[in-house]
């Protein structure tokens, strides 16, 4: 595991220390969990943004609609068998 050194505002560091003491967890574990949650949320936001961009792209929408039409034909043909 690598070591990382950073500075935080005094008030934020105090809140972190108080919370860590209250729940009995090391400060670095709280920071690690918070960073994982934050990065996961950012990844989700990037996915959402990419889908919003794709929904505005005429070419992508045409490909999606063609694929959906093919899927429906496939489902219909399976139902008839």
PyMOL Python script that loads the backbone (N, CA, C, O; Angstrom):
from pymol import cmd

cmd.read_pdbstr("""\
ATOM      1  N   UNK A   1       0.853  -1.170   0.000  1.00  0.00           N
ATOM      2  CA  UNK A   1       0.000   0.000   0.000  1.00  0.00           C
ATOM      3  C   UNK A   1       0.900   1.234   0.000  1.00  0.00           C
ATOM      4  O   UNK A   1       1.869   1.304   0.756  1.00  0.00           O
ATOM      5  N   UNK A   2       0.577   2.194  -0.840  1.00  0.00           N
ATOM      6  CA  UNK A   2       1.359   3.428  -0.942  1.00  0.00           C
ATOM      7  C   UNK A   2       0.940   4.419   0.145  1.00  0.00           C
ATOM      8  O   UNK A   2      -0.171   4.359   0.673  1.00  0.00           O
ATOM      9  N   UNK A   3       1.845   5.317   0.457  1.00  0.00           N
ATOM     10  CA  UNK A   3       1.565   6.380   1.412  1.00  0.00           C
ATOM     11  C   UNK A   3       1.305   7.659   0.648  1.00  0.00           C
ATOM     12  O   UNK A   3       1.992   7.970  -0.325  1.00  0.00           O
ATOM     13  N   UNK A   4       0.294   8.405   1.104  1.00  0.00           N
ATOM     14  CA  UNK A   4      -0.094   9.652   0.468  1.00  0.00           C
ATOM     15  C   UNK A   4      -0.160  10.717   1.548  1.00  0.00           C
ATOM     16  O   UNK A   4      -0.759  10.503   2.603  1.00  0.00           O
ATOM     17  N   UNK A   5       0.444  11.844   1.292  1.00  0.00           N
ATOM     18  CA  UNK A   5       0.430  12.955   2.245  1.00  0.00           C
ATOM     19  C   UNK A   5      -0.292  14.122   1.609  1.00  0.00           C
ATOM     20  O   UNK A   5      -0.052  14.464   0.451  1.00  0.00           O
ATOM     21  N   UNK A   6      -1.185  14.732   2.382  1.00  0.00           N
ATOM     22  CA  UNK A   6      -1.955  15.851   1.861  1.00  0.00           C
ATOM     23  C   UNK A   6      -2.270  16.816   2.995  1.00  0.00           C
ATOM     24  O   UNK A   6      -2.102  16.486   4.169  1.00  0.00           O
ATOM     25  N   UNK A   7      -2.725  18.002   2.638  1.00  0.00           N
ATOM     26  CA  UNK A   7      -3.183  18.959   3.641  1.00  0.00           C
ATOM     27  C   UNK A   7      -4.687  19.107   3.526  1.00  0.00           C
ATOM     28  O   UNK A   7      -5.255  19.005   2.439  1.00  0.00           O
ATOM     29  N   UNK A   8      -5.313  19.343   4.644  1.00  0.00           N
ATOM     30  CA  UNK A   8      -6.750  19.585   4.694  1.00  0.00           C
ATOM     31  C   UNK A   8      -6.988  20.836   5.518  1.00  0.00           C
ATOM     32  O   UNK A   8      -6.181  21.171   6.386  1.00  0.00           O
ATOM     33  N   UNK A   9      -8.086  21.529   5.256  1.00  0.00           N
ATOM     34  CA  UNK A   9      -8.414  22.671   6.111  1.00  0.00           C
ATOM     35  C   UNK A   9      -8.562  22.200   7.568  1.00  0.00           C
ATOM     36  O   UNK A   9      -9.033  21.093   7.834  1.00  0.00           O
ATOM     37  N   UNK A  10      -8.155  23.056   8.486  1.00  0.00           N
ATOM     38  CA  UNK A  10      -8.180  22.688   9.907  1.00  0.00           C
ATOM     39  C   UNK A  10      -9.547  22.216  10.365  1.00  0.00           C
ATOM     40  O   UNK A  10      -9.654  21.230  11.094  1.00  0.00           O
ATOM     41  N   UNK A  11     -10.604  22.921   9.939  1.00  0.00           N
ATOM     42  CA  UNK A  11     -11.946  22.548  10.403  1.00  0.00           C
ATOM     43  C   UNK A  11     -12.355  21.174   9.873  1.00  0.00           C
ATOM     44  O   UNK A  11     -12.997  20.404  10.588  1.00  0.00           O
ATOM     45  N   UNK A  12     -11.992  20.859   8.635  1.00  0.00           N
ATOM     46  CA  UNK A  12     -12.329  19.564   8.068  1.00  0.00           C
ATOM     47  C   UNK A  12     -11.545  18.451   8.764  1.00  0.00           C
ATOM     48  O   UNK A  12     -12.089  17.385   9.053  1.00  0.00           O
ATOM     49  N   UNK A  13     -10.289  18.703   9.024  1.00  0.00           N
ATOM     50  CA  UNK A  13      -9.472  17.719   9.731  1.00  0.00           C
ATOM     51  C   UNK A  13     -10.013  17.483  11.137  1.00  0.00           C
ATOM     52  O   UNK A  13      -9.993  16.354  11.628  1.00  0.00           O
ATOM     53  N   UNK A  14     -10.492  18.532  11.781  1.00  0.00           N
ATOM     54  CA  UNK A  14     -11.068  18.375  13.121  1.00  0.00           C
ATOM     55  C   UNK A  14     -12.361  17.562  13.065  1.00  0.00           C
ATOM     56  O   UNK A  14     -12.596  16.709  13.921  1.00  0.00           O
ATOM     57  N   UNK A  15     -13.191  17.822  12.067  1.00  0.00           N
ATOM     58  CA  UNK A  15     -14.419  17.035  11.906  1.00  0.00           C
ATOM     59  C   UNK A  15     -14.081  15.567  11.679  1.00  0.00           C
ATOM     60  O   UNK A  15     -14.723  14.680  12.241  1.00  0.00           O
ATOM     61  N   UNK A  16     -13.078  15.318  10.859  1.00  0.00           N
ATOM     62  CA  UNK A  16     -12.636  13.951  10.596  1.00  0.00           C
ATOM     63  C   UNK A  16     -12.158  13.284  11.878  1.00  0.00           C
ATOM     64  O   UNK A  16     -12.540  12.150  12.167  1.00  0.00           O
ATOM     65  N   UNK A  17     -11.333  13.972  12.642  1.00  0.00           N
ATOM     66  CA  UNK A  17     -10.806  13.420  13.891  1.00  0.00           C
ATOM     67  C   UNK A  17     -11.932  13.144  14.883  1.00  0.00           C
ATOM     68  O   UNK A  17     -11.952  12.097  15.531  1.00  0.00           O
ATOM     69  N   UNK A  18     -12.858  14.074  14.999  1.00  0.00           N
ATOM     70  CA  UNK A  18     -13.992  13.894  15.926  1.00  0.00           C
ATOM     71  C   UNK A  18     -14.836  12.689  15.523  1.00  0.00           C
ATOM     72  O   UNK A  18     -15.222  11.879  16.366  1.00  0.00           O
ATOM     73  N   UNK A  19     -15.112  12.582  14.247  1.00  0.00           N
ATOM     74  CA  UNK A  19     -15.935  11.475  13.762  1.00  0.00           C
ATOM     75  C   UNK A  19     -15.210  10.142  13.942  1.00  0.00           C
ATOM     76  O   UNK A  19     -15.811   9.159  14.376  1.00  0.00           O
ATOM     77  N   UNK A  20     -13.931  10.110  13.611  1.00  0.00           N
ATOM     78  CA  UNK A  20     -13.135   8.888  13.772  1.00  0.00           C
ATOM     79  C   UNK A  20     -13.128   8.444  15.227  1.00  0.00           C
ATOM     80  O   UNK A  20     -13.275   7.256  15.513  1.00  0.00           O
ATOM     81  N   UNK A  21     -12.958   9.383  16.145  1.00  0.00           N
ATOM     82  CA  UNK A  21     -12.981   9.050  17.575  1.00  0.00           C
ATOM     83  C   UNK A  21     -14.349   8.527  17.990  1.00  0.00           C
ATOM     84  O   UNK A  21     -14.449   7.552  18.736  1.00  0.00           O
ATOM     85  N   UNK A  22     -15.394   9.175  17.507  1.00  0.00           N
ATOM     86  CA  UNK A  22     -16.758   8.797  17.895  1.00  0.00           C
ATOM     87  C   UNK A  22     -17.115   7.387  17.440  1.00  0.00           C
ATOM     88  O   UNK A  22     -17.763   6.647  18.180  1.00  0.00           O
ATOM     89  N   UNK A  23     -16.702   7.004  16.236  1.00  0.00           N
ATOM     90  CA  UNK A  23     -17.079   5.671  15.740  1.00  0.00           C
ATOM     91  C   UNK A  23     -15.963   4.642  15.914  1.00  0.00           C
ATOM     92  O   UNK A  23     -16.156   3.462  15.623  1.00  0.00           O
ATOM     93  N   UNK A  24     -14.817   5.079  16.379  1.00  0.00           N
ATOM     94  CA  UNK A  24     -13.717   4.152  16.642  1.00  0.00           C
ATOM     95  C   UNK A  24     -13.075   3.570  15.396  1.00  0.00           C
ATOM     96  O   UNK A  24     -12.702   2.397  15.368  1.00  0.00           O
ATOM     97  N   UNK A  25     -12.949   4.398  14.364  1.00  0.00           N
ATOM     98  CA  UNK A  25     -12.341   3.965  13.106  1.00  0.00           C
ATOM     99  C   UNK A  25     -11.185   4.908  12.794  1.00  0.00           C
ATOM    100  O   UNK A  25     -11.254   6.104  13.075  1.00  0.00           O
ATOM    101  N   UNK A  26     -10.140   4.366  12.219  1.00  0.00           N
ATOM    102  CA  UNK A  26      -8.983   5.191  11.867  1.00  0.00           C
ATOM    103  C   UNK A  26      -9.370   6.222  10.794  1.00  0.00           C
ATOM    104  O   UNK A  26     -10.176   5.943   9.906  1.00  0.00           O
ATOM    105  N   UNK A  27      -8.786   7.391  10.897  1.00  0.00           N
ATOM    106  CA  UNK A  27      -9.082   8.464   9.940  1.00  0.00           C
ATOM    107  C   UNK A  27      -8.797   8.047   8.510  1.00  0.00           C
ATOM    108  O   UNK A  27      -9.563   8.375   7.604  1.00  0.00           O
ATOM    109  N   UNK A  28      -7.697   7.323   8.294  1.00  0.00           N
ATOM    110  CA  UNK A  28      -7.372   6.929   6.923  1.00  0.00           C
ATOM    111  C   UNK A  28      -8.437   5.991   6.343  1.00  0.00           C
ATOM    112  O   UNK A  28      -8.671   6.005   5.134  1.00  0.00           O
ATOM    113  N   UNK A  29      -9.084   5.178   7.183  1.00  0.00           N
ATOM    114  CA  UNK A  29     -10.144   4.290   6.695  1.00  0.00           C
ATOM    115  C   UNK A  29     -11.374   5.095   6.274  1.00  0.00           C
ATOM    116  O   UNK A  29     -12.036   4.761   5.291  1.00  0.00           O
ATOM    117  N   UNK A  30     -11.669   6.141   7.015  1.00  0.00           N
ATOM    118  CA  UNK A  30     -12.800   7.006   6.649  1.00  0.00           C
ATOM    119  C   UNK A  30     -12.503   7.709   5.331  1.00  0.00           C
ATOM    120  O   UNK A  30     -13.358   7.776   4.448  1.00  0.00           O
ATOM    121  N   UNK A  31     -11.291   8.230   5.203  1.00  0.00           N
ATOM    122  CA  UNK A  31     -10.900   8.913   3.961  1.00  0.00           C
ATOM    123  C   UNK A  31     -10.927   7.936   2.796  1.00  0.00           C
ATOM    124  O   UNK A  31     -11.402   8.282   1.714  1.00  0.00           O
ATOM    125  N   UNK A  32     -10.422   6.714   2.998  1.00  0.00           N
ATOM    126  CA  UNK A  32     -10.415   5.706   1.940  1.00  0.00           C
ATOM    127  C   UNK A  32     -11.836   5.397   1.473  1.00  0.00           C
ATOM    128  O   UNK A  32     -12.110   5.362   0.274  1.00  0.00           O
ATOM    129  N   UNK A  33     -12.737   5.174   2.431  1.00  0.00           N
ATOM    130  CA  UNK A  33     -14.127   4.862   2.080  1.00  0.00           C
ATOM    131  C   UNK A  33     -14.783   6.046   1.363  1.00  0.00           C
ATOM    132  O   UNK A  33     -15.475   5.861   0.362  1.00  0.00           O
ATOM    133  N   UNK A  34     -14.567   7.245   1.869  1.00  0.00           N
ATOM    134  CA  UNK A  34     -15.152   8.437   1.261  1.00  0.00           C
ATOM    135  C   UNK A  34     -14.644   8.625  -0.169  1.00  0.00           C
ATOM    136  O   UNK A  34     -15.414   8.988  -1.058  1.00  0.00           O
ATOM    137  N   UNK A  35     -13.371   8.383  -0.389  1.00  0.00           N
ATOM    138  CA  UNK A  35     -12.799   8.543  -1.719  1.00  0.00           C
ATOM    139  C   UNK A  35     -13.345   7.487  -2.678  1.00  0.00           C
ATOM    140  O   UNK A  35     -13.624   7.790  -3.838  1.00  0.00           O
ATOM    141  N   UNK A  36     -13.498   6.253  -2.202  1.00  0.00           N
ATOM    142  CA  UNK A  36     -14.077   5.207  -3.047  1.00  0.00           C
ATOM    143  C   UNK A  36     -15.517   5.553  -3.445  1.00  0.00           C
ATOM    144  O   UNK A  36     -15.904   5.394  -4.603  1.00  0.00           O
ATOM    145  N   UNK A  37     -16.294   6.021  -2.484  1.00  0.00           N
ATOM    146  CA  UNK A  37     -17.680   6.410  -2.768  1.00  0.00           C
ATOM    147  C   UNK A  37     -17.703   7.564  -3.763  1.00  0.00           C
ATOM    148  O   UNK A  37     -18.484   7.547  -4.714  1.00  0.00           O
ATOM    149  N   UNK A  38     -16.859   8.559  -3.553  1.00  0.00           N
ATOM    150  CA  UNK A  38     -16.806   9.720  -4.440  1.00  0.00           C
ATOM    151  C   UNK A  38     -16.420   9.312  -5.861  1.00  0.00           C
ATOM    152  O   UNK A  38     -17.061   9.732  -6.824  1.00  0.00           O
ATOM    153  N   UNK A  39     -15.371   8.492  -5.994  1.00  0.00           N
ATOM    154  CA  UNK A  39     -14.925   8.086  -7.325  1.00  0.00           C
ATOM    155  C   UNK A  39     -15.975   7.230  -8.032  1.00  0.00           C
ATOM    156  O   UNK A  39     -16.149   7.340  -9.246  1.00  0.00           O
ATOM    157  N   UNK A  40     -16.667   6.388  -7.288  1.00  0.00           N
ATOM    158  CA  UNK A  40     -17.747   5.594  -7.867  1.00  0.00           C
ATOM    159  C   UNK A  40     -18.867   6.510  -8.360  1.00  0.00           C
ATOM    160  O   UNK A  40     -19.425   6.294  -9.436  1.00  0.00           O
ATOM    161  N   UNK A  41     -19.186   7.512  -7.584  1.00  0.00           N
ATOM    162  CA  UNK A  41     -20.226   8.471  -7.974  1.00  0.00           C
ATOM    163  C   UNK A  41     -19.807   9.250  -9.227  1.00  0.00           C
ATOM    164  O   UNK A  41     -20.634   9.513 -10.100  1.00  0.00           O
ATOM    165  N   UNK A  42     -18.540   9.611  -9.314  1.00  0.00           N
ATOM    166  CA  UNK A  42     -18.048  10.322 -10.501  1.00  0.00           C
ATOM    167  C   UNK A  42     -18.132   9.429 -11.736  1.00  0.00           C
ATOM    168  O   UNK A  42     -18.472   9.899 -12.822  1.00  0.00           O
ATOM    169  N   UNK A  43     -17.821   8.142 -11.573  1.00  0.00           N
ATOM    170  CA  UNK A  43     -17.902   7.206 -12.690  1.00  0.00           C
ATOM    171  C   UNK A  43     -19.357   7.097 -13.167  1.00  0.00           C
ATOM    172  O   UNK A  43     -19.623   7.080 -14.369  1.00  0.00           O
ATOM    173  N   UNK A  44     -20.282   7.023 -12.227  1.00  0.00           N
ATOM    174  CA  UNK A  44     -21.703   6.964 -12.593  1.00  0.00           C
ATOM    175  C   UNK A  44     -22.141   8.230 -13.321  1.00  0.00           C
ATOM    176  O   UNK A  44     -22.903   8.170 -14.285  1.00  0.00           O
ATOM    177  N   UNK A  45     -21.656   9.368 -12.854  1.00  0.00           N
ATOM    178  CA  UNK A  45     -22.006  10.637 -13.501  1.00  0.00           C
ATOM    179  C   UNK A  45     -21.448  10.688 -14.922  1.00  0.00           C
ATOM    180  O   UNK A  45     -22.105  11.205 -15.827  1.00  0.00           O
ATOM    181  N   UNK A  46     -20.247  10.158 -15.123  1.00  0.00           N
ATOM    182  CA  UNK A  46     -19.665  10.116 -16.473  1.00  0.00           C
ATOM    183  C   UNK A  46     -20.495   9.225 -17.394  1.00  0.00           C
ATOM    184  O   UNK A  46     -20.733   9.578 -18.549  1.00  0.00           O
ATOM    185  N   UNK A  47     -20.940   8.062 -16.884  1.00  0.00           N
ATOM    186  CA  UNK A  47     -21.790   7.188 -17.692  1.00  0.00           C
ATOM    187  C   UNK A  47     -23.085   7.900 -18.069  1.00  0.00           C
ATOM    188  O   UNK A  47     -23.512   7.865 -19.224  1.00  0.00           O
ATOM    189  N   UNK A  48     -23.700   8.543 -17.088  1.00  0.00           N
ATOM    190  CA  UNK A  48     -24.959   9.249 -17.347  1.00  0.00           C
ATOM    191  C   UNK A  48     -24.750  10.335 -18.401  1.00  0.00           C
ATOM    192  O   UNK A  48     -25.573  10.497 -19.301  1.00  0.00           O
ATOM    193  N   UNK A  49     -23.662  11.068 -18.288  1.00  0.00           N
ATOM    194  CA  UNK A  49     -23.362  12.125 -19.255  1.00  0.00           C
ATOM    195  C   UNK A  49     -23.156  11.539 -20.648  1.00  0.00           C
ATOM    196  O   UNK A  49     -23.617  12.108 -21.637  1.00  0.00           O
ATOM    197  N   UNK A  50     -22.459  10.395 -20.731  1.00  0.00           N
ATOM    198  CA  UNK A  50     -22.226   9.794 -22.048  1.00  0.00           C
ATOM    199  C   UNK A  50     -23.537   9.346 -22.674  1.00  0.00           C
ATOM    200  O   UNK A  50     -23.707   9.457 -23.888  1.00  0.00           O
ATOM    201  N   UNK A  51     -24.467   8.842 -21.869  1.00  0.00           N
ATOM    202  CA  UNK A  51     -25.770   8.450 -22.410  1.00  0.00           C
ATOM    203  C   UNK A  51     -26.584   9.672 -22.851  1.00  0.00           C
ATOM    204  O   UNK A  51     -27.299   9.623 -23.852  1.00  0.00           O
ATOM    205  N   UNK A  52     -26.466  10.766 -22.094  1.00  0.00           N
ATOM    206  CA  UNK A  52     -27.160  12.001 -22.513  1.00  0.00           C
ATOM    207  C   UNK A  52     -26.613  12.497 -23.840  1.00  0.00           C
ATOM    208  O   UNK A  52     -27.371  12.915 -24.715  1.00  0.00           O
ATOM    209  N   UNK A  53     -25.269  12.450 -23.991  1.00  0.00           N
ATOM    210  CA  UNK A  53     -24.667  12.867 -25.261  1.00  0.00           C
ATOM    211  C   UNK A  53     -25.114  11.946 -26.392  1.00  0.00           C
ATOM    212  O   UNK A  53     -25.442  12.409 -27.484  1.00  0.00           O
ATOM    213  N   UNK A  54     -25.127  10.646 -26.125  1.00  0.00           N
ATOM    214  CA  UNK A  54     -25.526   9.680 -27.157  1.00  0.00           C
ATOM    215  C   UNK A  54     -26.970   9.901 -27.574  1.00  0.00           C
ATOM    216  O   UNK A  54     -27.312   9.728 -28.744  1.00  0.00           O
ATOM    217  N   UNK A  55     -27.816  10.280 -26.633  1.00  0.00           N
ATOM    218  CA  UNK A  55     -29.228  10.483 -26.973  1.00  0.00           C
ATOM    219  C   UNK A  55     -29.425  11.684 -27.896  1.00  0.00           C
ATOM    220  O   UNK A  55     -30.470  11.818 -28.534  1.00  0.00           O
ATOM    221  N   UNK A  56     -28.430  12.547 -27.964  1.00  0.00           N
ATOM    222  CA  UNK A  56     -28.500  13.716 -28.845  1.00  0.00           C
ATOM    223  C   UNK A  56     -27.819  13.469 -30.188  1.00  0.00           C
ATOM    224  O   UNK A  56     -27.882  14.315 -31.081  1.00  0.00           O
ATOM    225  N   UNK A  57     -27.173  12.323 -30.335  1.00  0.00           N
ATOM    226  CA  UNK A  57     -26.439  11.991 -31.557  1.00  0.00           C
ATOM    227  C   UNK A  57     -27.358  11.215 -32.500  1.00  0.00           C
ATOM    228  O   UNK A  57     -27.760  10.092 -32.194  1.00  0.00           O
ATOM    229  N   UNK A  58     -27.687  11.805 -33.630  1.00  0.00           N
ATOM    230  CA  UNK A  58     -28.629  11.217 -34.581  1.00  0.00           C
ATOM    231  C   UNK A  58     -28.131   9.863 -35.082  1.00  0.00           C
ATOM    232  O   UNK A  58     -28.918   8.922 -35.182  1.00  0.00           O
ATOM    233  N   UNK A  59     -26.848   9.747 -35.398  1.00  0.00           N
ATOM    234  CA  UNK A  59     -26.308   8.482 -35.897  1.00  0.00           C
ATOM    235  C   UNK A  59     -26.425   7.367 -34.865  1.00  0.00           C
ATOM    236  O   UNK A  59     -26.807   6.246 -35.203  1.00  0.00           O
ATOM    237  N   UNK A  60     -26.107   7.659 -33.641  1.00  0.00           N
ATOM    238  CA  UNK A  60     -26.192   6.650 -32.576  1.00  0.00           C
ATOM    239  C   UNK A  60     -27.645   6.236 -32.366  1.00  0.00           C
ATOM    240  O   UNK A  60     -27.934   5.053 -32.183  1.00  0.00           O
ATOM    241  N   UNK A  61     -28.550   7.193 -32.392  1.00  0.00           N
ATOM    242  CA  UNK A  61     -29.970   6.872 -32.215  1.00  0.00           C
ATOM    243  C   UNK A  61     -30.473   5.995 -33.356  1.00  0.00           C
ATOM    244  O   UNK A  61     -31.279   5.093 -33.129  1.00  0.00           O
ATOM    245  N   UNK A  62     -30.013   6.246 -34.576  1.00  0.00           N
ATOM    246  CA  UNK A  62     -30.433   5.422 -35.712  1.00  0.00           C
ATOM    247  C   UNK A  62     -29.939   3.988 -35.543  1.00  0.00           C
ATOM    248  O   UNK A  62     -30.685   3.041 -35.793  1.00  0.00           O
ATOM    249  N   UNK A  63     -28.693   3.822 -35.122  1.00  0.00           N
ATOM    250  CA  UNK A  63     -28.142   2.487 -34.905  1.00  0.00           C
ATOM    251  C   UNK A  63     -28.929   1.777 -33.799  1.00  0.00           C
ATOM    252  O   UNK A  63     -29.245   0.594 -33.926  1.00  0.00           O
ATOM    253  N   UNK A  64     -29.241   2.485 -32.730  1.00  0.00           N
ATOM    254  CA  UNK A  64     -29.995   1.892 -31.630  1.00  0.00           C
ATOM    255  C   UNK A  64     -31.389   1.470 -32.087  1.00  0.00           C
ATOM    256  O   UNK A  64     -31.860   0.385 -31.747  1.00  0.00           O
ATOM    257  N   UNK A  65     -32.038   2.328 -32.851  1.00  0.00           N
ATOM    258  CA  UNK A  65     -33.385   2.001 -33.338  1.00  0.00           C
ATOM    259  C   UNK A  65     -33.349   0.811 -34.292  1.00  0.00           C
ATOM    260  O   UNK A  65     -34.226  -0.050 -34.234  1.00  0.00           O
ATOM    261  N   UNK A  66     -32.357   0.752 -35.162  1.00  0.00           N
ATOM    262  CA  UNK A  66     -32.212  -0.392 -36.068  1.00  0.00           C
ATOM    263  C   UNK A  66     -31.987  -1.677 -35.273  1.00  0.00           C
ATOM    264  O   UNK A  66     -32.557  -2.721 -35.588  1.00  0.00           O
ATOM    265  N   UNK A  67     -31.162  -1.589 -34.254  1.00  0.00           N
ATOM    266  CA  UNK A  67     -30.913  -2.756 -33.403  1.00  0.00           C
ATOM    267  C   UNK A  67     -32.159  -3.198 -32.674  1.00  0.00           C
ATOM    268  O   UNK A  67     -32.405  -4.396 -32.532  1.00  0.00           O
ATOM    269  N   UNK A  68     -32.955  -2.240 -32.207  1.00  0.00           N
ATOM    270  CA  UNK A  68     -34.194  -2.574 -31.511  1.00  0.00           C
ATOM    271  C   UNK A  68     -35.190  -3.214 -32.473  1.00  0.00           C
ATOM    272  O   UNK A  68     -35.891  -4.157 -32.109  1.00  0.00           O
ATOM    273  N   UNK A  69     -35.252  -2.708 -33.685  1.00  0.00           N
ATOM    274  CA  UNK A  69     -36.161  -3.291 -34.679  1.00  0.00           C
ATOM    275  C   UNK A  69     -35.764  -4.735 -34.962  1.00  0.00           C
ATOM    276  O   UNK A  69     -36.630  -5.604 -35.067  1.00  0.00           O
ATOM    277  N   UNK A  70     -34.473  -4.998 -35.087  1.00  0.00           N
ATOM    278  CA  UNK A  70     -33.994  -6.364 -35.316  1.00  0.00           C
ATOM    279  C   UNK A  70     -34.316  -7.259 -34.128  1.00  0.00           C
ATOM    280  O   UNK A  70     -34.699  -8.416 -34.303  1.00  0.00           O
ATOM    281  N   UNK A  71     -34.165  -6.732 -32.935  1.00  0.00           N
ATOM    282  CA  UNK A  71     -34.465  -7.497 -31.725  1.00  0.00           C
ATOM    283  C   UNK A  71     -35.950  -7.865 -31.681  1.00  0.00           C
ATOM    284  O   UNK A  71     -36.300  -8.997 -31.346  1.00  0.00           O
ATOM    285  N   UNK A  72     -36.811  -6.926 -32.013  1.00  0.00           N
ATOM    286  CA  UNK A  72     -38.256  -7.191 -32.014  1.00  0.00           C
ATOM    287  C   UNK A  72     -38.597  -8.246 -33.064  1.00  0.00           C
ATOM    288  O   UNK A  72     -39.414  -9.130 -32.808  1.00  0.00           O
ATOM    289  N   UNK A  73     -37.980  -8.161 -34.245  1.00  0.00           N
ATOM    290  CA  UNK A  73     -38.209  -9.198 -35.284  1.00  0.00           C
ATOM    291  C   UNK A  73     -37.774 -10.557 -34.754  1.00  0.00           C
ATOM    292  O   UNK A  73     -38.463 -11.555 -34.965  1.00  0.00           O
ATOM    293  N   UNK A  74     -36.664 -10.600 -34.084  1.00  0.00           N
ATOM    294  CA  UNK A  74     -36.166 -11.864 -33.537  1.00  0.00           C
ATOM    295  C   UNK A  74     -37.148 -12.427 -32.494  1.00  0.00           C
ATOM    296  O   UNK A  74     -37.470 -13.615 -32.517  1.00  0.00           O
ATOM    297  N   UNK A  75     -37.606 -11.591 -31.611  1.00  0.00           N
ATOM    298  CA  UNK A  75     -38.559 -12.011 -30.579  1.00  0.00           C
ATOM    299  C   UNK A  75     -39.851 -12.515 -31.234  1.00  0.00           C
ATOM    300  O   UNK A  75     -40.382 -13.558 -30.850  1.00  0.00           O
ATOM    301  N   UNK A  76     -40.347 -11.772 -32.217  1.00  0.00           N
ATOM    302  CA  UNK A  76     -41.575 -12.178 -32.924  1.00  0.00           C
ATOM    303  C   UNK A  76     -41.384 -13.534 -33.593  1.00  0.00           C
ATOM    304  O   UNK A  76     -42.288 -14.369 -33.558  1.00  0.00           O
ATOM    305  N   UNK A  77     -40.222 -13.766 -34.201  1.00  0.00           N
ATOM    306  CA  UNK A  77     -39.997 -15.034 -34.885  1.00  0.00           C
ATOM    307  C   UNK A  77     -39.900 -16.175 -33.864  1.00  0.00           C
ATOM    308  O   UNK A  77     -40.325 -17.294 -34.153  1.00  0.00           O
ATOM    309  N   UNK A  78     -39.352 -15.910 -32.686  1.00  0.00           N
ATOM    310  CA  UNK A  78     -39.270 -16.928 -31.635  1.00  0.00           C
ATOM    311  C   UNK A  78     -40.661 -17.274 -31.128  1.00  0.00           C
ATOM    312  O   UNK A  78     -40.938 -18.439 -30.843  1.00  0.00           O
ATOM    313  N   UNK A  79     -41.536 -16.292 -31.011  1.00  0.00           N
ATOM    314  CA  UNK A  79     -42.899 -16.520 -30.544  1.00  0.00           C
ATOM    315  C   UNK A  79     -43.697 -17.382 -31.505  1.00  0.00           C
ATOM    316  O   UNK A  79     -44.578 -18.132 -31.084  1.00  0.00           O
ATOM    317  N   UNK A  80     -43.398 -17.283 -32.790  1.00  0.00           N
ATOM    318  CA  UNK A  80     -44.151 -18.010 -33.808  1.00  0.00           C
ATOM    319  C   UNK A  80     -43.724 -19.472 -33.897  1.00  0.00           C
ATOM    320  O   UNK A  80     -44.444 -20.288 -34.473  1.00  0.00           O
ATOM    321  N   UNK A  81     -42.584 -19.811 -33.347  1.00  0.00           N
ATOM    322  CA  UNK A  81     -42.086 -21.192 -33.446  1.00  0.00           C
ATOM    323  C   UNK A  81     -42.734 -22.083 -32.429  1.00  0.00           C
ATOM    324  O   UNK A  81     -42.432 -23.275 -32.371  1.00  0.00           O
TER     325      UNK A  81
END
""", "prot")
cmd.dss("prot")
cmd.show_as("cartoon", "prot")
cmd.util.cbc("prot")
cmd.orient("prot")
